[in-house]
Amino acid sequence: MLSSIVTSKTRIKLLLKFFSHNNSGYLRSLAKEFDESTNSVRVELNRLTEAGLLNTEDEGKTKVYRANKSHPFFDEISNMVSKFLGLDELMEKIVRRMGAVEKAYIVGDYAHGKDTGEIEVLLIGKNLDLKYLDFLKDKTYEKLQRKVIVHLQEEEQEEVKGIMIFGG
């Protein structure tokens, strides 16, 4: 879907990185992470910065890039990226059908903006429907081509390092 709208694969990777999570990055680390040349990443970073979609900040000699949350299209791009990744639908199904979910988090690599092909989810709640969970994991893989790993806790044991997607 995104590839038919945005023709640069590097630009798609940058949009996914910066608009799916509250990530930051600098040129060399992004080039290494995406396995792209620094030149192709630089060109796309410059385009996104000139369009006002990314902000830059100097940290010593390094220029760090972040999504511009005050850009008028920030929410729309974030929503489009979320839909592309399928997380909105996945989370809605989990929360609606799993039972008494109190909180849900995306954790692991995905929460850090790395799409490794696995999405780790932490669900906090009691008496959750484990049969439905197995069904949902299989269906999600078929649909998103990403393995879903779900961790369950009856109550929050410590501060979770991830992105809260449900609860308060």
N, C-alpha and C positions, 0 to 999 in steps of 0.2 A: 504494500500500500504506500508506504512512505517513499519507496524507491521510484514510484511513478510520478510523484510530486517533486521530490528532491532528487536530482540526478547524480549528485556527487556522493559516492559512498563514504568518503571521509567526512563530509558535512553531516550525513546521517549519523555517523558514529558520534560526532561532537554533539549533535542535538540530543541524542539518546543519553549521552554522558551527563550533560549539563542540565537538561530539562526533565530527567526522570528522578533525579536526586539532587540534593543540595551539595553538589560537587564543585571542586576547583581543580585546576591542573595547569601545568606549564608545558611549554612546547616539547621539550625532549621527552618528558614522561608520557605525554599523550602519544607522541610518535612511536615510542617503544610499546606502549600498551596496545595501540591499534596495529602495530607492525606495518607502519607507513613511513614514508620519507618525511624528514622534518620539513622539507619544502612544501609538500602537499598539505601537511597539517597547518603550516604557517599561513598559506594562502587562504585556507578556509577559516582559520581563526581571525585573520584580518577582515575577511568578508563579513563574518558574523559580528565582529566588533564594530565595523563601520556601519552596519545596519542597526546598531544599538542593542542587539540581542545579548551580547556579552560585555561585561565590565572587566577592566584590567586593573591590577594593583601591583606595584613594585614591592617585592620582598627581597631586599638586598639587590643583587644584580639580576634577579629572576623576575620575569613578568608572569603573574598568576592570573588566570582567566576564571570567571564565574558567570553564571546566567544573571542577566539584569532583571531582577524581580520587579522593578518598577516599569519595565517596558510594557506598553499597552497590550501586546500580544503574548505576554509571559504565560498567563493562565491558559490561553487557547493552545499554545504550543505544548505546554505541559500536559494538557488534556489529550491532545493528539498523540503525543509520545506514549502516554499511559494506555490509551486505546490500542496503539500499535503493539505494545508489549502484552496487552491482554490482561493486565493486572486489575483493572477496574472490574471487569466481569468476574475474574477469578475470586477476588475478595468479596464481591457482592454475594456470590454463590456460597462461599465458605461461611460467611457471617449469617446468611439467611437460613441455611440448611443444617449447619453443624450443631445447633443447640444453643446453650447459654454461653456464647463467646463474649467475654468481657472486653478483651483487647486482642488486636491482631497486629503483628509487626512483620515487615520484610527485614530479614537479617542476613548476615553472611556477605559474600562477594557482591550480590545484587544490590544490597543496601549501600555499598560503596561505589556503585556505578560500573561494576564489571559484569558484563553479561557472559558468564562462563557456561551457559546452557542449563544451569540449575538455579531454581528460585527457592530460597529457604524462607519458610514462614514459621513464626512462633505464634501459637494460639494459646491464650490464657482463658480458662473457663472450666466449669465442672460438668460432668455427664455429657461429654461431647459424643456425637454420632461417629464412631470409628469405622463402621461399615461404609457410610457415605463418604468418609474421608478417603478410603481406598479407591472407591469408584471415581471420586473427583480427581485424584492424582493421575489415574489412567487417562481420563478424558482430557485433562489439562495437557498432558504430554501429546496426545493426538492433535489437539488444537493449536498449541503454542510451540510445539517442538522443543520444550524445555521440561526437564525433570523437576518435579516439585518435591521438596523435602519438608516435612512438617514436624515441628517439635511441639509437644504439648506440655503445658504446666497448669496445675489447678489454680495456682496464684502466683503473682509476680514475685520472684525471689530476690531480684536485685535490679538495678537500673539496666534496661535493655539497650544495647548498642545496635540500633537499627532505625527503621522508619515506621512510626505508628500509622497504620492505615485504617484502624477502627478502634473506637473506645475513647476514653478521655481521662 
